[in-house]
Amino acid sequence: MSKIREFVSKGVRLIVTDTDAGERAETAQEKEIPPEAFEAPPPRAARSGLPASVEDFAAVYQEAGIQLPPHGYGVDKVAEMLESKRLAPLGREVKATAVLAALEAAHVGVRDVIQDAVRRDGALDAFEAAKEREVQELRERSEARVKTIKEEIERFLRDKNAEIESLKQASEAAGQAFTQLQARKRREEERLYEVVAHFVEAADNPITTASSPRGAAAPAKPARE
């Protein structure tokens, strides 16, 4: 509960001076206003379509459905009266008495002005509460999304690390298999060479081996006498 709503929930005792103007105002204005006079339905919207950065609260009041009393004297009108060049330099009680007199002349009760202020304060409280809910909901959504993203990143890293390890293992296995192939190939070529060597001269052996590659120069034969 805001300070102003807590204040009016106990009722309002009006300031009345001892001046003649104050006595005239007192005859038309109430000295005390009971708390039930300020009871009002809550603002219409539990949520607000306005941004928290709104600078003109007139939009907040409009969204809450707050309208000026039919006589046109609301808290803003009275604020203008209090801040007028004629009243601004005067003391607090003198200004209050002058405004009460003006309201009396306009047949306006001060309770209407206070009630307008209370309603606007309620709209501000509701707007603040709505924005607080939005912040909390956004924070919860953001935290949930951050958690999901982190889980996705961790899962992605696990998958990619597993893929990298698999590629490394496949490369190592392929290298080992090729090394073993080369060794088997050399042994098989040596076997083939030995078989063929029974029937041809070494220089004419068509089988290539690591020790006798194809095209190697044949040893020179001794000259005949």
C-alpha positions in Angstrom: 0.0 0.0 0.0 1.3 3.4 -0.9 1.8 6.2 1.7 -1.2 8.2 0.3 -3.5 5.2 0.3 -2.4 4.2 3.8 -3.1 7.8 4.8 -6.6 8.0 3.4 -7.5 4.5 4.6 -7.7 6.1 8.1 -9.7 9.1 6.8 -8.6 12.6 6.1 -8.7 15.6 8.5 -8.6 18.8 6.5 -6.5 21.8 7.3 -8.7 24.8 8.2 -7.2 28.2 9.2 -8.6 30.8 11.5 -8.8 33.4 8.8 -12.1 34.8 7.6 -11.5 33.1 4.3 -10.9 29.9 6.1 -14.2 30.2 8.0 -16.0 30.8 4.8 -14.4 27.8 3.2 -15.2 25.7 6.3 -18.9 26.4 6.0 -18.9 24.6 2.6 -16.0 22.1 3.0 -15.9 19.1 5.2 -13.6 19.1 8.2 -13.0 15.3 8.1 -13.6 12.8 5.3 -14.2 9.2 6.3 -12.0 6.5 4.7 -14.9 4.9 2.8 -15.2 8.1 0.7 -12.0 7.1 -1.0 -12.9 3.5 -1.7 -12.6 2.9 -5.5 -12.4 -0.1 -7.7 -8.9 -1.2 -8.7 -7.5 0.0 -12.1 -9.0 -1.8 -15.1 -5.9 -3.6 -16.4 -3.8 -6.0 -14.4 -1.2 -5.7 -17.2 -0.1 -2.6 -19.0 0.7 -2.1 -22.7 2.8 0.9 -21.8 6.6 0.7 -21.5 8.3 1.2 -18.1 10.2 4.1 -19.7 7.0 6.1 -20.2 7.7 9.7 -19.1 4.1 11.2 -19.2 1.9 9.5 -16.6 -1.1 10.9 -18.3 -0.9 7.7 -20.5 -0.9 5.6 -17.4 -4.0 7.4 -16.0 -5.8 7.1 -19.3 -5.0 3.3 -19.5 -6.4 2.9 -16.0 -9.6 4.6 -17.1 -9.2 7.6 -14.8 -11.3 10.6 -15.9 -11.7 14.1 -14.4 -14.7 14.7 -12.2 -17.6 16.3 -14.3 -16.8 19.7 -12.8 -13.2 19.5 -14.1 -11.5 20.1 -10.8 -9.0 17.3 -10.3 -5.6 17.2 -8.6 -3.8 18.6 -11.6 -6.1 21.6 -11.7 -5.6 22.3 -8.0 -1.8 21.9 -8.5 -1.9 24.6 -11.1 -3.8 26.8 -8.8 -1.3 26.3 -6.0 1.6 27.0 -8.4 0.0 30.1 -9.9 2.0 33.3 -9.7 -0.5 34.8 -7.2 -0.4 31.9 -4.7 3.1 30.4 -5.2 4.9 33.0 -2.9 2.3 32.5 -0.1 2.6 30.3 2.9 1.2 26.7 2.9 -1.9 27.4 5.0 -2.7 30.6 3.1 -2.5 28.8 -0.2 -4.7 26.0 1.1 -7.3 28.5 2.3 -7.3 30.4 -1.0 -7.8 27.2 -2.9 -10.6 26.0 -0.6 -12.3 29.3 -1.1 -12.0 28.9 -4.9 -13.4 25.4 -4.7 -16.3 26.7 -2.6 -17.0 29.4 -5.2 -17.0 26.6 -7.9 -19.3 24.4 -5.7 -16.6 21.7 -5.7 -15.9 19.6 -2.6 -12.2 19.0 -1.7 -13.0 15.3 -1.3 -13.3 15.1 -5.1 -9.8 16.5 -5.5 -8.3 14.1 -3.0 -10.2 11.2 -4.4 -8.8 12.0 -7.9 -5.3 12.0 -6.4 -6.0 8.7 -4.7 -7.2 7.1 -7.9 -4.2 8.3 -9.8 -1.9 7.0 -7.0 -3.7 3.6 -7.3 -3.1 3.6 -11.0 0.6 4.3 -10.5 0.8 1.5 -7.9 -0.9 -0.9 -10.4 1.4 0.2 -13.2 4.5 -0.3 -11.1 3.2 -3.8 -10.0 2.5 -4.7 -13.7 6.0 -3.6 -14.7 7.5 -5.5 -11.8 5.6 -8.7 -12.9 6.9 -8.1 -16.5 10.5 -7.8 -15.2 10.2 -10.9 -13.1 8.6 -12.9 -16.0 11.2 -11.7 -18.4 13.9 -12.6 -16.0 12.5 -16.1 -15.5 12.1 -16.6 -19.3 15.7 -15.3 -19.9 17.1 -17.5 -17.2 15.3 -20.6 -18.6 16.5 -19.7 -22.1 20.1 -19.2 -20.9 20.0 -22.6 -19.2 18.7 -24.2 -22.4 21.4 -22.5 -24.5 24.1 -23.6 -22.1 22.8 -27.2 -22.3 22.7 -27.0 -26.1 26.3 -25.7 -26.1 27.5 -28.4 -23.8 25.7 -31.1 -25.9 27.1 -29.6 -29.1 30.6 -29.6 -27.6 30.2 -33.2 -26.5 29.0 -34.2 -29.9 31.8 -32.4 -31.7 34.5 -33.6 -29.4 33.2 -37.1 -29.9 33.3 -36.5 -33.7 36.9 -35.2 -33.5 38.0 -38.2 -31.4 36.3 -40.5 -33.9 38.0 -38.8 -36.8 41.4 -39.1 -35.1 40.9 -42.7 -34.4 39.8 -43.4 -37.9 42.9 -41.6 -39.3 45.2 -43.5 -36.9 43.5 -46.8 -37.8 43.8 -46.0 -41.5 47.5 -45.1 -41.1 48.2 -48.3 -39.2 46.3 -50.4 -41.7 48.4 -48.8 -44.6 51.7 -49.5 -42.7 50.6 -53.1 -42.3 49.6 -53.3 -46.0 53.1 -52.1 -47.0 54.7 -54.7 -44.8 52.6 -57.5 -46.2 53.1 -56.2 -49.8 56.9 -56.3 -49.3 56.7 -59.9 -48.0 54.5 -61.0 -50.9 56.8 -59.3 -53.5 59.8 -61.1 -52.0 57.9 -64.4 -52.2 57.0 -63.8 -55.8 60.5 -62.7 -56.7 62.0 -65.8 -55.2 59.6 -68.1 -57.1 60.3 -66.3 -60.5 64.1 -66.2 -59.7 64.2 -70.0 -60.3 63.6 -69.5 -64.0 65.1 -66.2 -65.0 68.3 -64.3 -64.5 68.2 -61.9 -61.6 68.6 -58.9 -63.9 65.6 -60.1 -65.9 63.3 -60.8 -63.0 60.1 -58.8 -63.6 59.1 -58.8 -60.0 59.9 -55.6 -58.1 60.8 -55.6 -54.5 62.1 -53.0 -52.1 65.6 -54.4 -52.7 65.3 -54.7 -56.4 63.0 -52.1 -57.9 61.9 -52.3 -61.5 64.3 -50.6 -63.8 67.4 -51.1 -61.6 70.5 -51.4 -63.6 71.6 -55.1 -64.1 75.0 -56.1 -63.1 77.5 -56.1 -65.9 78.4 -59.5 -67.4 82.1 -60.4 -67.7 83.6 -60.0 -71.1 84.4 -63.3 -73.0 87.9 -63.9 -74.1 
